[in-house]
Amino acid sequence: MEDAYAKSVAEVLQAFGVDRTKGLSDSQVEQHTRLYGKNVLPQEESKLSLQVPLQHITYYLCASFSIVFIIRSSWYRVFPYFVF
């Protein structure tokens, strides 16, 4: 069913053929599992314990070098004889 979140509870129950008090029968569960797959979220890949801090350090180093490059190039245009 498309856009089930936008429909009323009664419409969703009717579309899936479900009784509100009893839920799905075992045969309906098997049929829906075949049609829609299991109701599980994919597992997220775990990162190494040092991977996140290294990514942060790399990001800050690149940002720092970029800022230094921009500042240095703009200062060189203003003061061409000033050597860093």
mmCIF file of the N, C-alpha and C atoms, coordinates in Angstrom:
data_MODEL
# 
_entry.id   MODEL 
# 
loop_
_atom_site.group_PDB 
_atom_site.id 
_atom_site.type_symbol 
_atom_site.label_atom_id 
_atom_site.label_alt_id 
_atom_site.label_comp_id 
_atom_site.label_asym_id 
_atom_site.label_entity_id 
_atom_site.label_seq_id 
_atom_site.pdbx_PDB_ins_code 
_atom_site.Cartn_x 
_atom_site.Cartn_y 
_atom_site.Cartn_z 
_atom_site.occupancy 
_atom_site.B_iso_or_equiv 
_atom_site.pdbx_formal_charge 
_atom_site.auth_seq_id 
_atom_site.auth_comp_id 
_atom_site.auth_asym_id 
_atom_site.auth_atom_id 
_atom_site.pdbx_PDB_model_num 
ATOM 1   N N  . MET A 1 1  ? 0.844  -1.179  0.000  1.00 0.00 ? 1  MET A N  1 
ATOM 2   C CA . MET A 1 1  ? 0.000  0.000   0.000  1.00 0.00 ? 1  MET A CA 1 
ATOM 3   C C  . MET A 1 1  ? 0.887  1.240   0.000  1.00 0.00 ? 1  MET A C  1 
ATOM 4   N N  . GLU A 1 2  ? 0.597  2.121   -0.919 1.00 0.00 ? 2  GLU A N  1 
ATOM 5   C CA . GLU A 1 2  ? 1.342  3.371   -1.007 1.00 0.00 ? 2  GLU A CA 1 
ATOM 6   C C  . GLU A 1 2  ? 0.751  4.389   -0.043 1.00 0.00 ? 2  GLU A C  1 
ATOM 7   N N  . ASP A 1 3  ? 1.622  5.176   0.567  1.00 0.00 ? 3  ASP A N  1 
ATOM 8   C CA . ASP A 1 3  ? 1.210  6.271   1.447  1.00 0.00 ? 3  ASP A CA 1 
ATOM 9   C C  . ASP A 1 3  ? 0.288  5.810   2.577  1.00 0.00 ? 3  ASP A C  1 
ATOM 10  N N  . ALA A 1 4  ? 0.591  4.699   3.201  1.00 0.00 ? 4  ALA A N  1 
ATOM 11  C CA . ALA A 1 4  ? -0.232 4.196   4.301  1.00 0.00 ? 4  ALA A CA 1 
ATOM 12  C C  . ALA A 1 4  ? -0.256 5.185   5.466  1.00 0.00 ? 4  ALA A C  1 
ATOM 13  N N  . TYR A 1 5  ? 0.794  5.954   5.626  1.00 0.00 ? 5  TYR A N  1 
ATOM 14  C CA . TYR A 1 5  ? 0.862  6.931   6.710  1.00 0.00 ? 5  TYR A CA 1 
ATOM 15  C C  . TYR A 1 5  ? -0.189 8.032   6.558  1.00 0.00 ? 5  TYR A C  1 
ATOM 16  N N  . ALA A 1 6  ? -0.664 8.254   5.347  1.00 0.00 ? 6  ALA A N  1 
ATOM 17  C CA . ALA A 1 6  ? -1.625 9.323   5.097  1.00 0.00 ? 6  ALA A CA 1 
ATOM 18  C C  . ALA A 1 6  ? -3.071 8.833   5.149  1.00 0.00 ? 6  ALA A C  1 
ATOM 19  N N  . LYS A 1 7  ? -3.272 7.553   5.340  1.00 0.00 ? 7  LYS A N  1 
ATOM 20  C CA . LYS A 1 7  ? -4.612 6.973   5.350  1.00 0.00 ? 7  LYS A CA 1 
ATOM 21  C C  . LYS A 1 7  ? -5.064 6.744   6.789  1.00 0.00 ? 7  LYS A C  1 
ATOM 22  N N  . SER A 1 8  ? -6.358 6.543   6.951  1.00 0.00 ? 8  SER A N  1 
ATOM 23  C CA . SER A 1 8  ? -6.896 6.256   8.284  1.00 0.00 ? 8  SER A CA 1 
ATOM 24  C C  . SER A 1 8  ? -6.568 4.820   8.675  1.00 0.00 ? 8  SER A C  1 
ATOM 25  N N  . VAL A 1 9  ? -6.677 4.549   9.963  1.00 0.00 ? 9  VAL A N  1 
ATOM 26  C CA . VAL A 1 9  ? -6.396 3.193   10.460 1.00 0.00 ? 9  VAL A CA 1 
ATOM 27  C C  . VAL A 1 9  ? -7.344 2.194   9.816  1.00 0.00 ? 9  VAL A C  1 
ATOM 28  N N  . ALA A 1 10 ? -8.598 2.540   9.705  1.00 0.00 ? 10 ALA A N  1 
ATOM 29  C CA . ALA A 1 10 ? -9.585 1.636   9.115  1.00 0.00 ? 10 ALA A CA 1 
ATOM 30  C C  . ALA A 1 10 ? -9.232 1.294   7.664  1.00 0.00 ? 10 ALA A C  1 
ATOM 31  N N  . GLU A 1 11 ? -8.790 2.283   6.902  1.00 0.00 ? 11 GLU A N  1 
ATOM 32  C CA . GLU A 1 11 ? -8.423 2.038   5.501  1.00 0.00 ? 11 GLU A CA 1 
ATOM 33  C C  . GLU A 1 11 ? -7.221 1.098   5.393  1.00 0.00 ? 11 GLU A C  1 
ATOM 34  N N  . VAL A 1 12 ? -6.246 1.279   6.261  1.00 0.00 ? 12 VAL A N  1 
ATOM 35  C CA . VAL A 1 12 ? -5.050 0.423   6.231  1.00 0.00 ? 12 VAL A CA 1 
ATOM 36  C C  . VAL A 1 12 ? -5.417 -1.001  6.642  1.00 0.00 ? 12 VAL A C  1 
ATOM 37  N N  . LEU A 1 13 ? -6.194 -1.141  7.691  1.00 0.00 ? 13 LEU A N  1 
ATOM 38  C CA . LEU A 1 13 ? -6.611 -2.479  8.140  1.00 0.00 ? 13 LEU A CA 1 
ATOM 39  C C  . LEU A 1 13 ? -7.400 -3.192  7.048  1.00 0.00 ? 13 LEU A C  1 
ATOM 40  N N  . GLN A 1 14 ? -8.282 -2.467  6.375  1.00 0.00 ? 14 GLN A N  1 
ATOM 41  C CA . GLN A 1 14 ? -9.065 -3.069  5.306  1.00 0.00 ? 14 GLN A CA 1 
ATOM 42  C C  . GLN A 1 14 ? -8.175 -3.455  4.118  1.00 0.00 ? 14 GLN A C  1 
ATOM 43  N N  . ALA A 1 15 ? -7.212 -2.622  3.779  1.00 0.00 ? 15 ALA A N  1 
ATOM 44  C CA . ALA A 1 15 ? -6.337 -2.907  2.638  1.00 0.00 ? 15 ALA A CA 1 
ATOM 45  C C  . ALA A 1 15 ? -5.510 -4.168  2.864  1.00 0.00 ? 15 ALA A C  1 
ATOM 46  N N  . PHE A 1 16 ? -5.098 -4.410  4.111  1.00 0.00 ? 16 PHE A N  1 
ATOM 47  C CA . PHE A 1 16 ? -4.290 -5.589  4.417  1.00 0.00 ? 16 PHE A CA 1 
ATOM 48  C C  . PHE A 1 16 ? -5.131 -6.760  4.903  1.00 0.00 ? 16 PHE A C  1 
ATOM 49  N N  . GLY A 1 17 ? -6.426 -6.559  5.040  1.00 0.00 ? 17 GLY A N  1 
ATOM 50  C CA . GLY A 1 17 ? -7.302 -7.650  5.470  1.00 0.00 ? 17 GLY A CA 1 
ATOM 51  C C  . GLY A 1 17 ? -7.020 -8.088  6.891  1.00 0.00 ? 17 GLY A C  1 
ATOM 52  N N  . VAL A 1 18 ? -6.900 -7.137  7.792  1.00 0.00 ? 18 VAL A N  1 
ATOM 53  C CA . VAL A 1 18 ? -6.523 -7.431  9.169  1.00 0.00 ? 18 VAL A CA 1 
ATOM 54  C C  . VAL A 1 18 ? -7.665 -7.055  10.108 1.00 0.00 ? 18 VAL A C  1 
ATOM 55  N N  . ASP A 1 19 ? -7.901 -7.914  11.096 1.00 0.00 ? 19 ASP A N  1 
ATOM 56  C CA . ASP A 1 19 ? -8.857 -7.589  12.156 1.00 0.00 ? 19 ASP A CA 1 
ATOM 57  C C  . ASP A 1 19 ? -8.098 -6.847  13.248 1.00 0.00 ? 19 ASP A C  1 
ATOM 58  N N  . ARG A 1 20 ? -8.645 -5.703  13.680 1.00 0.00 ? 20 ARG A N  1 
ATOM 59  C CA . ARG A 1 20 ? -7.947 -4.855  14.644 1.00 0.00 ? 20 ARG A CA 1 
ATOM 60  C C  . ARG A 1 20 ? -7.727 -5.556  15.982 1.00 0.00 ? 20 ARG A C  1 
ATOM 61  N N  . THR A 1 21 ? -8.626 -6.408  16.380 1.00 0.00 ? 21 THR A N  1 
ATOM 62  C CA . THR A 1 21 ? -8.506 -7.066  17.693 1.00 0.00 ? 21 THR A CA 1 
ATOM 63  C C  . THR A 1 21 ? -7.661 -8.330  17.639 1.00 0.00 ? 21 THR A C  1 
ATOM 64  N N  . LYS A 1 22 ? -7.641 -9.013  16.486 1.00 0.00 ? 22 LYS A N  1 
ATOM 65  C CA . LYS A 1 22 ? -6.908 -10.279 16.388 1.00 0.00 ? 22 LYS A CA 1 
ATOM 66  C C  . LYS A 1 22 ? -5.536 -10.145 15.736 1.00 0.00 ? 22 LYS A C  1 
ATOM 67  N N  . GLY A 1 23 ? -5.353 -9.161  14.886 1.00 0.00 ? 23 GLY A N  1 
ATOM 68  C CA . GLY A 1 23 ? -4.084 -9.015  14.177 1.00 0.00 ? 23 GLY A CA 1 
ATOM 69  C C  . GLY A 1 23 ? -4.010 -9.944  12.984 1.00 0.00 ? 23 GLY A C  1 
ATOM 70  N N  . LEU A 1 24 ? -2.813 -10.223 12.524 1.00 0.00 ? 24 LEU A N  1 
ATOM 71  C CA . LEU A 1 24 ? -2.606 -11.098 11.373 1.00 0.00 ? 24 LEU A CA 1 
ATOM 72  C C  . LEU A 1 24 ? -2.630 -12.552 11.804 1.00 0.00 ? 24 LEU A C  1 
ATOM 73  N N  . SER A 1 25 ? -3.175 -13.405 10.939 1.00 0.00 ? 25 SER A N  1 
ATOM 74  C CA . SER A 1 25 ? -3.092 -14.839 11.187 1.00 0.00 ? 25 SER A CA 1 
ATOM 75  C C  . SER A 1 25 ? -1.695 -15.317 10.783 1.00 0.00 ? 25 SER A C  1 
ATOM 76  N N  . ASP A 1 26 ? -1.370 -16.542 11.168 1.00 0.00 ? 26 ASP A N  1 
ATOM 77  C CA . ASP A 1 26 ? -0.054 -17.085 10.828 1.00 0.00 ? 26 ASP A CA 1 
ATOM 78  C C  . ASP A 1 26 ? 0.149  -17.168 9.318  1.00 0.00 ? 26 ASP A C  1 
ATOM 79  N N  . SER A 1 27 ? -0.896 -17.541 8.591  1.00 0.00 ? 27 SER A N  1 
ATOM 80  C CA . SER A 1 27 ? -0.764 -17.643 7.132  1.00 0.00 ? 27 SER A CA 1 
ATOM 81  C C  . SER A 1 27 ? -0.579 -16.255 6.509  1.00 0.00 ? 27 SER A C  1 
ATOM 82  N N  . GLN A 1 28 ? -1.256 -15.232 7.073  1.00 0.00 ? 28 GLN A N  1 
ATOM 83  C CA . GLN A 1 28 ? -1.062 -13.874 6.570  1.00 0.00 ? 28 GLN A CA 1 
ATOM 84  C C  . GLN A 1 28 ? 0.357  -13.383 6.841  1.00 0.00 ? 28 GLN A C  1 
ATOM 85  N N  . VAL A 1 29 ? 0.891  -13.739 8.001  1.00 0.00 ? 29 VAL A N  1 
ATOM 86  C CA . VAL A 1 29 ? 2.262  -13.338 8.332  1.00 0.00 ? 29 VAL A CA 1 
ATOM 87  C C  . VAL A 1 29 ? 3.232  -13.934 7.328  1.00 0.00 ? 29 VAL A C  1 
ATOM 88  N N  . GLU A 1 30 ? 3.072  -15.224 7.025  1.00 0.00 ? 30 GLU A N  1 
ATOM 89  C CA . GLU A 1 30 ? 3.958  -15.875 6.054  1.00 0.00 ? 30 GLU A CA 1 
ATOM 90  C C  . GLU A 1 30 ? 3.811  -15.252 4.672  1.00 0.00 ? 30 GLU A C  1 
ATOM 91  N N  . GLN A 1 31 ? 2.567  -14.979 4.274  1.00 0.00 ? 31 GLN A N  1 
ATOM 92  C CA . GLN A 1 31 ? 2.326  -14.390 2.959  1.00 0.00 ? 31 GLN A CA 1 
ATOM 93  C C  . GLN A 1 31 ? 2.929  -12.988 2.875  1.00 0.00 ? 31 GLN A C  1 
ATOM 94  N N  . HIS A 1 32 ? 2.744  -12.174 3.897  1.00 0.00 ? 32 HIS A N  1 
ATOM 95  C CA . HIS A 1 32 ? 3.284  -10.809 3.879  1.00 0.00 ? 32 HIS A CA 1 
ATOM 96  C C  . HIS A 1 32 ? 4.809  -10.816 3.952  1.00 0.00 ? 32 HIS A C  1 
ATOM 97  N N  . THR A 1 33 ? 5.364  -11.795 4.659  1.00 0.00 ? 33 THR A N  1 
ATOM 98  C CA . THR A 1 33 ? 6.825  -11.907 4.720  1.00 0.00 ? 33 THR A CA 1 
ATOM 99  C C  . THR A 1 33 ? 7.385  -12.219 3.337  1.00 0.00 ? 33 THR A C  1 
ATOM 100 N N  . ARG A 1 34 ? 6.707  -13.093 2.603  1.00 0.00 ? 34 ARG A N  1 
ATOM 101 C CA . ARG A 1 34 ? 7.157  -13.397 1.239  1.00 0.00 ? 34 ARG A CA 1 
ATOM 102 C C  . ARG A 1 34 ? 7.013  -12.181 0.325  1.00 0.00 ? 34 ARG A C  1 
ATOM 103 N N  . LEU A 1 35 ? 5.898  -11.448 0.473  1.00 0.00 ? 35 LEU A N  1 
ATOM 104 C CA . LEU A 1 35 ? 5.649  -10.302 -0.404 1.00 0.00 ? 35 LEU A CA 1 
ATOM 105 C C  . LEU A 1 35 ? 6.537  -9.108  -0.087 1.00 0.00 ? 35 LEU A C  1 
ATOM 106 N N  . TYR A 1 36 ? 6.632  -8.767  1.202  1.00 0.00 ? 36 TYR A N  1 
ATOM 107 C CA . TYR A 1 36 ? 7.275  -7.513  1.604  1.00 0.00 ? 36 TYR A CA 1 
ATOM 108 C C  . TYR A 1 36 ? 8.631  -7.688  2.265  1.00 0.00 ? 36 TYR A C  1 
ATOM 109 N N  . GLY A 1 37 ? 9.000  -8.930  2.588  1.00 0.00 ? 37 GLY A N  1 
ATOM 110 C CA . GLY A 1 37 ? 10.264 -9.165  3.283  1.00 0.00 ? 37 GLY A CA 1 
ATOM 111 C C  . GLY A 1 37 ? 10.098 -9.037  4.792  1.00 0.00 ? 37 GLY A C  1 
ATOM 112 N N  . LYS A 1 38 ? 11.150 -9.356  5.502  1.00 0.00 ? 38 LYS A N  1 
ATOM 113 C CA . LYS A 1 38 ? 11.102 -9.295  6.960  1.00 0.00 ? 38 LYS A CA 1 
ATOM 114 C C  . LYS A 1 38 ? 11.078 -7.851  7.432  1.00 0.00 ? 38 LYS A C  1 
ATOM 115 N N  . ASN A 1 39 ? 10.492 -7.635  8.571  1.00 0.00 ? 39 ASN A N  1 
ATOM 116 C CA . ASN A 1 39 ? 10.352 -6.299  9.145  1.00 0.00 ? 39 ASN A CA 1 
ATOM 117 C C  . ASN A 1 39 ? 11.569 -5.999  10.018 1.00 0.00 ? 39 ASN A C  1 
ATOM 118 N N  . VAL A 1 40 ? 12.721 -5.860  9.374  1.00 0.00 ? 40 VAL A N  1 
ATOM 119 C CA . VAL A 1 40 ? 13.961 -5.562  10.105 1.00 0.00 ? 40 VAL A CA 1 
ATOM 120 C C  . VAL A 1 40 ? 14.696 -4.436  9.392  1.00 0.00 ? 40 VAL A C  1 
ATOM 121 N N  . LEU A 1 41 ? 15.438 -3.681  10.160 1.00 0.00 ? 41 LEU A N  1 
ATOM 122 C CA . LEU A 1 41 ? 16.274 -2.629  9.591  1.00 0.00 ? 41 LEU A CA 1 
ATOM 123 C C  . LEU A 1 41 ? 17.630 -3.209  9.232  1.00 0.00 ? 41 LEU A C  1 
ATOM 124 N N  . PRO A 1 42 ? 18.249 -2.723  8.155  1.00 0.00 ? 42 PRO A N  1 
ATOM 125 C CA . PRO A 1 42 ? 19.589 -3.218  7.814  1.00 0.00 ? 42 PRO A CA 1 
ATOM 126 C C  . PRO A 1 42 ? 20.594 -2.812  8.885  1.00 0.00 ? 42 PRO A C  1 
ATOM 127 N N  . GLN A 1 43 ? 21.541 -3.688  9.129  1.00 0.00 ? 43 GLN A N  1 
ATOM 128 C CA . GLN A 1 43 ? 22.571 -3.422  10.125 1.00 0.00 ? 43 GLN A CA 1 
ATOM 129 C C  . GLN A 1 43 ? 23.556 -2.395  9.581  1.00 0.00 ? 43 GLN A C  1 
ATOM 130 N N  . GLU A 1 44 ? 23.893 -1.444  10.402 1.00 0.00 ? 44 GLU A N  1 
ATOM 131 C CA . GLU A 1 44 ? 24.867 -0.431  10.014 1.00 0.00 ? 44 GLU A CA 1 
ATOM 132 C C  . GLU A 1 44 ? 26.268 -1.000  10.223 1.00 0.00 ? 44 GLU A C  1 
ATOM 133 N N  . GLU A 1 45 ? 27.134 -0.723  9.277  1.00 0.00 ? 45 GLU A N  1 
ATOM 134 C CA . GLU A 1 45 ? 28.502 -1.210  9.411  1.00 0.00 ? 45 GLU A CA 1 
ATOM 135 C C  . GLU A 1 45 ? 29.171 -0.516  10.582 1.00 0.00 ? 45 GLU A C  1 
ATOM 136 N N  . SER A 1 46 ? 29.801 -1.315  11.420 1.00 0.00 ? 46 SER A N  1 
ATOM 137 C CA . SER A 1 46 ? 30.481 -0.712  12.567 1.00 0.00 ? 46 SER A CA 1 
ATOM 138 C C  . SER A 1 46 ? 31.825 -0.135  12.120 1.00 0.00 ? 46 SER A C  1 
ATOM 139 N N  . LYS A 1 47 ? 32.202 0.955   12.745 1.00 0.00 ? 47 LYS A N  1 
ATOM 140 C CA . LYS A 1 47 ? 33.458 1.613   12.400 1.00 0.00 ? 47 LYS A CA 1 
ATOM 141 C C  . LYS A 1 47 ? 34.512 1.238   13.433 1.00 0.00 ? 47 LYS A C  1 
ATOM 142 N N  . LEU A 1 48 ? 35.733 1.253   13.007 1.00 0.00 ? 48 LEU A N  1 
ATOM 143 C CA . LEU A 1 48 ? 36.824 0.998   13.928 1.00 0.00 ? 48 LEU A CA 1 
ATOM 144 C C  . LEU A 1 48 ? 36.858 2.092   14.981 1.00 0.00 ? 48 LEU A C  1 
ATOM 145 N N  . SER A 1 49 ? 37.397 1.778   16.148 1.00 0.00 ? 49 SER A N  1 
ATOM 146 C CA . SER A 1 49 ? 37.386 2.741   17.244 1.00 0.00 ? 49 SER A CA 1 
ATOM 147 C C  . SER A 1 49 ? 38.175 4.010   16.916 1.00 0.00 ? 49 SER A C  1 
ATOM 148 N N  . LEU A 1 50 ? 39.186 3.930   16.060 1.00 0.00 ? 50 LEU A N  1 
ATOM 149 C CA . LEU A 1 50 ? 39.980 5.105   15.719 1.00 0.00 ? 50 LEU A CA 1 
ATOM 150 C C  . LEU A 1 50 ? 39.523 5.778   14.431 1.00 0.00 ? 50 LEU A C  1 
ATOM 151 N N  . GLN A 1 51 ? 38.607 5.166   13.726 1.00 0.00 ? 51 GLN A N  1 
ATOM 152 C CA . GLN A 1 51 ? 38.214 5.697   12.422 1.00 0.00 ? 51 GLN A CA 1 
ATOM 153 C C  . GLN A 1 51 ? 37.515 7.052   12.550 1.00 0.00 ? 51 GLN A C  1 
ATOM 154 N N  . VAL A 1 52 ? 36.622 7.209   13.505 1.00 0.00 ? 52 VAL A N  1 
ATOM 155 C CA . VAL A 1 52 ? 35.894 8.473   13.656 1.00 0.00 ? 52 VAL A CA 1 
ATOM 156 C C  . VAL A 1 52 ? 36.835 9.607   14.064 1.00 0.00 ? 52 VAL A C  1 
ATOM 157 N N  . PRO A 1 53 ? 37.684 9.432   15.102 1.00 0.00 ? 53 PRO A N  1 
ATOM 158 C CA . PRO A 1 53 ? 38.603 10.525  15.433 1.00 0.00 ? 53 PRO A CA 1 
ATOM 159 C C  . PRO A 1 53 ? 39.553 10.873  14.289 1.00 0.00 ? 53 PRO A C  1 
ATOM 160 N N  . LEU A 1 54 ? 40.007 9.884   13.530 1.00 0.00 ? 54 LEU A N  1 
ATOM 161 C CA . LEU A 1 54 ? 40.892 10.156  12.401 1.00 0.00 ? 54 LEU A CA 1 
ATOM 162 C C  . LEU A 1 54 ? 40.169 10.935  11.309 1.00 0.00 ? 54 LEU A C  1 
ATOM 163 N N  . GLN A 1 55 ? 38.897 10.649  11.093 1.00 0.00 ? 55 GLN A N  1 
ATOM 164 C CA . GLN A 1 55 ? 38.131 11.415  10.116 1.00 0.00 ? 55 GLN A CA 1 
ATOM 165 C C  . GLN A 1 55 ? 38.007 12.866  10.560 1.00 0.00 ? 55 GLN A C  1 
ATOM 166 N N  . HIS A 1 56 ? 37.792 13.084  11.854 1.00 0.00 ? 56 HIS A N  1 
ATOM 167 C CA . HIS A 1 56 ? 37.677 14.449  12.361 1.00 0.00 ? 56 HIS A CA 1 
ATOM 168 C C  . HIS A 1 56 ? 39.001 15.196  12.223 1.00 0.00 ? 56 HIS A C  1 
ATOM 169 N N  . ILE A 1 57 ? 40.085 14.525  12.568 1.00 0.00 ? 57 ILE A N  1 
ATOM 170 C CA . ILE A 1 57 ? 41.407 15.160  12.462 1.00 0.00 ? 57 ILE A CA 1 
ATOM 171 C C  . ILE A 1 57 ? 41.704 15.513  11.009 1.00 0.00 ? 57 ILE A C  1 
ATOM 172 N N  . THR A 1 58 ? 41.408 14.596  10.100 1.00 0.00 ? 58 THR A N  1 
ATOM 173 C CA . THR A 1 58 ? 41.638 14.840  8.677  1.00 0.00 ? 58 THR A CA 1 
ATOM 174 C C  . THR A 1 58 ? 40.818 16.033  8.201  1.00 0.00 ? 58 THR A C  1 
ATOM 175 N N  . TYR A 1 59 ? 39.563 16.100  8.621  1.00 0.00 ? 59 TYR A N  1 
ATOM 176 C CA . TYR A 1 59 ? 38.704 17.211  8.230  1.00 0.00 ? 59 TYR A CA 1 
ATOM 177 C C  . TYR A 1 59 ? 39.287 18.535  8.723  1.00 0.00 ? 59 TYR A C  1 
ATOM 178 N N  . TYR A 1 60 ? 39.674 18.588  10.002 1.00 0.00 ? 60 TYR A N  1 
ATOM 179 C CA . TYR A 1 60 ? 40.187 19.841  10.554 1.00 0.00 ? 60 TYR A CA 1 
ATOM 180 C C  . TYR A 1 60 ? 41.533 20.230  9.949  1.00 0.00 ? 60 TYR A C  1 
ATOM 181 N N  . LEU A 1 61 ? 42.364 19.256  9.629  1.00 0.00 ? 61 LEU A N  1 
ATOM 182 C CA . LEU A 1 61 ? 43.631 19.570  8.971  1.00 0.00 ? 61 LEU A CA 1 
ATOM 183 C C  . LEU A 1 61 ? 43.392 20.153  7.575  1.00 0.00 ? 61 LEU A C  1 
ATOM 184 N N  . CYS A 1 62 ? 42.500 19.546  6.821  1.00 0.00 ? 62 CYS A N  1 
ATOM 185 C CA . CYS A 1 62 ? 42.198 20.069  5.478  1.00 0.00 ? 62 CYS A CA 1 
ATOM 186 C C  . CYS A 1 62 ? 41.615 21.469  5.570  1.00 0.00 ? 62 CYS A C  1 
ATOM 187 N N  . ALA A 1 63 ? 40.698 21.668  6.522  1.00 0.00 ? 63 ALA A N  1 
ATOM 188 C CA . ALA A 1 63 ? 40.106 22.999  6.685  1.00 0.00 ? 63 ALA A CA 1 
ATOM 189 C C  . ALA A 1 63 ? 41.174 24.014  7.083  1.00 0.00 ? 63 ALA A C  1 
ATOM 190 N N  . SER A 1 64 ? 42.066 23.630  7.996  1.00 0.00 ? 64 SER A N  1 
ATOM 191 C CA . SER A 1 64 ? 43.121 24.539  8.449  1.00 0.00 ? 64 SER A CA 1 
ATOM 192 C C  . SER A 1 64 ? 44.059 24.898  7.307  1.00 0.00 ? 64 SER A C  1 
ATOM 193 N N  . PHE A 1 65 ? 44.487 23.911  6.540  1.00 0.00 ? 65 PHE A N  1 
ATOM 194 C CA . PHE A 1 65 ? 45.378 24.184  5.411  1.00 0.00 ? 65 PHE A CA 1 
ATOM 195 C C  . PHE A 1 65 ? 44.700 25.065  4.374  1.00 0.00 ? 65 PHE A C  1 
ATOM 196 N N  . SER A 1 66 ? 43.415 24.859  4.155  1.00 0.00 ? 66 SER A N  1 
ATOM 197 C CA . SER A 1 66 ? 42.681 25.693  3.197  1.00 0.00 ? 66 SER A CA 1 
ATOM 198 C C  . SER A 1 66 ? 42.640 27.135  3.673  1.00 0.00 ? 66 SER A C  1 
ATOM 199 N N  . ILE A 1 67 ? 42.358 27.332  4.944  1.00 0.00 ? 67 ILE A N  1 
ATOM 200 C CA . ILE A 1 67 ? 42.287 28.685  5.499  1.00 0.00 ? 67 ILE A CA 1 
ATOM 201 C C  . ILE A 1 67 ? 43.658 29.359  5.426  1.00 0.00 ? 67 ILE A C  1 
ATOM 202 N N  . VAL A 1 68 ? 44.710 28.634  5.800  1.00 0.00 ? 68 VAL A N  1 
ATOM 203 C CA . VAL A 1 68 ? 46.063 29.194  5.737  1.00 0.00 ? 68 VAL A CA 1 
ATOM 204 C C  . VAL A 1 68 ? 46.418 29.553  4.304  1.00 0.00 ? 68 VAL A C  1 
ATOM 205 N N  . PHE A 1 69 ? 46.077 28.704  3.363  1.00 0.00 ? 69 PHE A N  1 
ATOM 206 C CA . PHE A 1 69 ? 46.369 28.981  1.957  1.00 0.00 ? 69 PHE A CA 1 
ATOM 207 C C  . PHE A 1 69 ? 45.655 30.243  1.494  1.00 0.00 ? 69 PHE A C  1 
ATOM 208 N N  . ILE A 1 70 ? 44.382 30.383  1.859  1.00 0.00 ? 70 ILE A N  1 
ATOM 209 C CA . ILE A 1 70 ? 43.611 31.562  1.453  1.00 0.00 ? 70 ILE A CA 1 
ATOM 210 C C  . ILE A 1 70 ? 44.209 32.827  2.065  1.00 0.00 ? 70 ILE A C  1 
ATOM 211 N N  . ILE A 1 71 ? 44.511 32.764  3.355  1.00 0.00 ? 71 ILE A N  1 
ATOM 212 C CA . ILE A 1 71 ? 45.085 33.931  4.027  1.00 0.00 ? 71 ILE A CA 1 
ATOM 213 C C  . ILE A 1 71 ? 46.448 34.278  3.437  1.00 0.00 ? 71 ILE A C  1 
ATOM 214 N N  . ARG A 1 72 ? 47.269 33.271  3.241  1.00 0.00 ? 72 ARG A N  1 
ATOM 215 C CA . ARG A 1 72 ? 48.620 33.516  2.716  1.00 0.00 ? 72 ARG A CA 1 
ATOM 216 C C  . ARG A 1 72 ? 48.567 34.102  1.316  1.00 0.00 ? 72 ARG A C  1 
ATOM 217 N N  . SER A 1 73 ? 47.688 33.570  0.465  1.00 0.00 ? 73 SER A N  1 
ATOM 218 C CA . SER A 1 73 ? 47.623 34.091  -0.907 1.00 0.00 ? 73 SER A CA 1 
ATOM 219 C C  . SER A 1 73 ? 47.083 35.508  -0.935 1.00 0.00 ? 73 SER A C  1 
ATOM 220 N N  . SER A 1 74 ? 46.125 35.824  -0.055 1.00 0.00 ? 74 SER A N  1 
ATOM 221 C CA . SER A 1 74 ? 45.606 37.189  -0.049 1.00 0.00 ? 74 SER A CA 1 
ATOM 222 C C  . SER A 1 74 ? 46.631 38.159  0.536  1.00 0.00 ? 74 SER A C  1 
ATOM 223 N N  . TRP A 1 75 ? 47.403 37.746  1.543  1.00 0.00 ? 75 TRP A N  1 
ATOM 224 C CA . TRP A 1 75 ? 48.443 38.618  2.114  1.00 0.00 ? 75 TRP A CA 1 
ATOM 225 C C  . TRP A 1 75 ? 49.566 38.845  1.115  1.00 0.00 ? 75 TRP A C  1 
ATOM 226 N N  . TYR A 1 76 ? 49.845 37.846  0.311  1.00 0.00 ? 76 TYR A N  1 
ATOM 227 C CA . TYR A 1 76 ? 50.912 37.984  -0.674 1.00 0.00 ? 76 TYR A CA 1 
ATOM 228 C C  . TYR A 1 76 ? 50.547 39.041  -1.715 1.00 0.00 ? 76 TYR A C  1 
ATOM 229 N N  . ARG A 1 77 ? 49.271 39.133  -2.075 1.00 0.00 ? 77 ARG A N  1 
ATOM 230 C CA . ARG A 1 77 ? 48.843 40.151  -3.030 1.00 0.00 ? 77 ARG A CA 1 
ATOM 231 C C  . ARG A 1 77 ? 48.945 41.550  -2.421 1.00 0.00 ? 77 ARG A C  1 
ATOM 232 N N  . VAL A 1 78 ? 48.661 41.665  -1.123 1.00 0.00 ? 78 VAL A N  1 
ATOM 233 C CA . VAL A 1 78 ? 48.706 42.975  -0.464 1.00 0.00 ? 78 VAL A CA 1 
ATOM 234 C C  . VAL A 1 78 ? 50.147 43.388  -0.189 1.00 0.00 ? 78 VAL A C  1 
ATOM 235 N N  . PHE A 1 79 ? 50.957 42.447  0.324  1.00 0.00 ? 79 PHE A N  1 
ATOM 236 C CA . PHE A 1 79 ? 52.359 42.711  0.648  1.00 0.00 ? 79 PHE A CA 1 
ATOM 237 C C  . PHE A 1 79 ? 53.244 41.747  -0.137 1.00 0.00 ? 79 PHE A C  1 
ATOM 238 N N  . PRO A 1 80 ? 53.532 42.017  -1.394 1.00 0.00 ? 80 PRO A N  1 
ATOM 239 C CA . PRO A 1 80 ? 54.257 41.055  -2.228 1.00 0.00 ? 80 PRO A CA 1 
ATOM 240 C C  . PRO A 1 80 ? 55.691 40.813  -1.758 1.00 0.00 ? 80 PRO A C  1 
ATOM 241 N N  . TYR A 1 81 ? 56.284 41.724  -0.983 1.00 0.00 ? 81 TYR A N  1 
ATOM 242 C CA . TYR A 1 81 ? 57.676 41.549  -0.572 1.00 0.00 ? 81 TYR A CA 1 
ATOM 243 C C  . TYR A 1 81 ? 57.779 40.885  0.801  1.00 0.00 ? 81 TYR A C  1 
ATOM 244 N N  . PHE A 1 82 ? 56.629 40.654  1.421  1.00 0.00 ? 82 PHE A N  1 
ATOM 245 C CA . PHE A 1 82 ? 56.620 40.022  2.745  1.00 0.00 ? 82 PHE A CA 1 
ATOM 246 C C  . PHE A 1 82 ? 56.626 38.502  2.548  1.00 0.00 ? 82 PHE A C  1 
ATOM 247 N N  . VAL A 1 83 ? 57.637 37.814  3.056  1.00 0.00 ? 83 VAL A N  1 
ATOM 248 C CA . VAL A 1 83 ? 57.769 36.372  2.854  1.00 0.00 ? 83 VAL A CA 1 
ATOM 249 C C  . VAL A 1 83 ? 57.401 35.657  4.151  1.00 0.00 ? 83 VAL A C  1 
ATOM 250 N N  . PHE A 1 84 ? 56.599 34.660  4.053  1.00 0.00 ? 84 PHE A N  1 
ATOM 251 C CA . PHE A 1 84 ? 56.211 33.861  5.223  1.00 0.00 ? 84 PHE A CA 1 
ATOM 252 C C  . PHE A 1 84 ? 57.232 32.786  5.463  1.00 0.00 ? 84 PHE A C  1 
# 
